[in-house]
Amino acid sequence: GEADEAELQHLVAAEQQKAQFTAQVHHFMELCWDKCVEKPGNHLDSCTENCLSSCVDHFIDTTLAITSWFAQIVQKGGQ
């Protein structure tokens, strides 16, 4: 019935969000890898590790800020 269809739509939306998040993480990692890793080897030096860590942290912080901002907009729109 309608309840089953609504639940199915909710599950599909949740899976789409998971897929988008995963794709974003992969994209961020590619950007950070290209920025920080000059020559791949058997291990990463501390400078490269710090660059990767800072790069990923920056993208996570930015994503959280944007998500929070959109949530505030949606919340204000619903009031």
Phi and psi in degrees as GROMACS dihedral restraints (atoms count N, CA, C in turn):
[ dihedral_restraints ]
;  ai    aj    ak    al  type     phi  dphi    fc
    3     4     5     6     1   -64.9    20    10
    4     5     6     7     1   -37.4    20    10
    6     7     8     9     1   -64.4    20    10
    7     8     9    10     1   -41.3    20    10
    9    10    11    12     1   -64.5    20    10
   10    11    12    13     1   -41.1    20    10
   12    13    14    15     1   -66.2    20    10
   13    14    15    16     1   -40.6    20    10
   15    16    17    18     1   -64.2    20    10
   16    17    18    19     1   -40.7    20    10
   18    19    20    21     1   -65.0    20    10
   19    20    21    22     1   -41.6    20    10
   21    22    23    24     1   -62.1    20    10
   22    23    24    25     1   -44.2    20    10
   24    25    26    27     1   -62.0    20    10
   25    26    27    28     1   -39.4    20    10
   27    28    29    30     1   -63.7    20    10
   28    29    30    31     1   -43.8    20    10
   30    31    32    33     1   -64.9    20    10
   31    32    33    34     1   -41.2    20    10
   33    34    35    36     1   -63.6    20    10
   34    35    36    37     1   -42.9    20    10
   36    37    38    39     1   -62.6    20    10
   37    38    39    40     1   -40.8    20    10
   39    40    41    42     1   -64.5    20    10
   40    41    42    43     1   -41.6    20    10
   42    43    44    45     1   -66.4    20    10
   43    44    45    46     1   -37.8    20    10
   45    46    47    48     1   -63.9    20    10
   46    47    48    49     1   -40.0    20    10
   48    49    50    51     1   -64.6    20    10
   49    50    51    52     1   -41.3    20    10
   51    52    53    54     1   -61.2    20    10
   52    53    54    55     1   -44.2    20    10
   54    55    56    57     1   -64.3    20    10
   55    56    57    58     1   -41.0    20    10
   57    58    59    60     1   -64.9    20    10
   58    59    60    61     1   -41.6    20    10
   60    61    62    63     1   -62.9    20    10
   61    62    63    64     1   -45.7    20    10
   63    64    65    66     1   -61.0    20    10
   64    65    66    67     1   -43.6    20    10
   66    67    68    69     1   -62.6    20    10
   67    68    69    70     1   -39.3    20    10
   69    70    71    72     1   -63.2    20    10
   70    71    72    73     1   -44.7    20    10
   72    73    74    75     1   -60.0    20    10
   73    74    75    76     1   -45.5    20    10
   75    76    77    78     1   -61.9    20    10
   76    77    78    79     1   -41.2    20    10
   78    79    80    81     1   -63.4    20    10
   79    80    81    82     1   -45.1    20    10
   81    82    83    84     1   -61.6    20    10
   82    83    84    85     1   -42.3    20    10
   84    85    86    87     1   -64.2    20    10
   85    86    87    88     1   -39.1    20    10
   87    88    89    90     1   -63.0    20    10
   88    89    90    91     1   -44.8    20    10
   90    91    92    93     1   -61.6    20    10
   91    92    93    94     1   -45.9    20    10
   93    94    95    96     1   -66.6    20    10
   94    95    96    97     1   -39.7    20    10
   96    97    98    99     1   -60.8    20    10
   97    98    99   100     1   -47.7    20    10
   99   100   101   102     1   -62.8    20    10
  100   101   102   103     1   -35.4    20    10
  102   103   104   105     1   -74.7    20    10
  103   104   105   106     1   -38.2    20    10
  105   106   107   108     1  -102.5    20    10
  106   107   108   109     1   -29.4    20    10
  108   109   110   111     1  -100.3    20    10
  109   110   111   112     1   109.0    20    10
  111   112   113   114     1   -82.5    20    10
  112   113   114   115     1   -43.9    20    10
  114   115   116   117     1  -143.5    20    10
  115   116   117   118     1   110.0    20    10
  117   118   119   120     1   -61.4    20    10
  118   119   120   121     1   144.0    20    10
  120   121   122   123     1  -146.8    20    10
  121   122   123   124     1  -161.5    20    10
  123   124   125   126     1   -72.6    20    10
  124   125   126   127     1   -23.5    20    10
  126   127   128   129     1  -150.6    20    10
  127   128   129   130     1   163.3    20    10
  129   130   131   132     1   -98.6    20    10
  130   131   132   133     1   138.0    20    10
  132   133   134   135     1   -77.1    20    10
  133   134   135   136     1   168.5    20    10
  135   136   137   138     1   -64.7    20    10
  136   137   138   139     1   -34.2    20    10
  138   139   140   141     1   -62.6    20    10
  139   140   141   142     1   -44.6    20    10
  141   142   143   144     1   -66.7    20    10
  142   143   144   145     1   -41.8    20    10
  144   145   146   147     1   -60.8    20    10
  145   146   147   148     1   -44.1    20    10
  147   148   149   150     1   -63.9    20    10
  148   149   150   151     1   -40.6    20    10
  150   151   152   153     1   -61.7    20    10
  151   152   153   154     1   -48.4    20    10
  153   154   155   156     1   -60.7    20    10
  154   155   156   157     1   -44.9    20    10
  156   157   158   159     1   -61.8    20    10
  157   158   159   160     1   -47.1    20    10
  159   160   161   162     1   -64.0    20    10
  160   161   162   163     1   -40.9    20    10
  162   163   164   165     1   -62.4    20    10
  163   164   165   166     1   -49.9    20    10
  165   166   167   168     1   -64.5    20    10
  166   167   168   169     1   -42.8    20    10
  168   169   170   171     1   -58.3    20    10
  169   170   171   172     1   -41.6    20    10
  171   172   173   174     1   -60.8    20    10
  172   173   174   175     1   -46.7    20    10
  174   175   176   177     1   -66.4    20    10
  175   176   177   178     1   -37.4    20    10
  177   178   179   180     1   -65.2    20    10
  178   179   180   181     1   -47.0    20    10
  180   181   182   183     1   -59.5    20    10
  181   182   183   184     1   -43.3    20    10
  183   184   185   186     1   -64.2    20    10
  184   185   186   187     1   -44.7    20    10
  186   187   188   189     1   -61.9    20    10
  187   188   189   190     1   -43.7    20    10
  189   190   191   192     1   -63.4    20    10
  190   191   192   193     1   -40.5    20    10
  192   193   194   195     1   -63.6    20    10
  193   194   195   196     1   -44.2    20    10
  195   196   197   198     1   -65.8    20    10
  196   197   198   199     1   -42.3    20    10
  198   199   200   201     1   -61.0    20    10
  199   200   201   202     1   -44.2    20    10
  201   202   203   204     1   -62.6    20    10
  202   203   204   205     1   -42.6    20    10
  204   205   206   207     1   -61.5    20    10
  205   206   207   208     1   -45.9    20    10
  207   208   209   210     1   -63.7    20    10
  208   209   210   211     1   -39.4    20    10
  210   211   212   213     1   -61.7    20    10
  211   212   213   214     1   -39.8    20    10
  213   214   215   216     1   -64.9    20    10
  214   215   216   217     1   -40.5    20    10
  216   217   218   219     1   -63.1    20    10
  217   218   219   220     1   -45.0    20    10
  219   220   221   222     1   -63.3    20    10
  220   221   222   223     1   -42.6    20    10
  222   223   224   225     1   -63.2    20    10
  223   224   225   226     1   -43.6    20    10
  225   226   227   228     1   -65.6    20    10
  226   227   228   229     1   -35.6    20    10
  228   229   230   231     1   -67.7    20    10
  229   230   231   232     1   -29.1    20    10
  231   232   233   234     1   -82.9    20    10
  232   233   234   235     1   -10.9    20    10
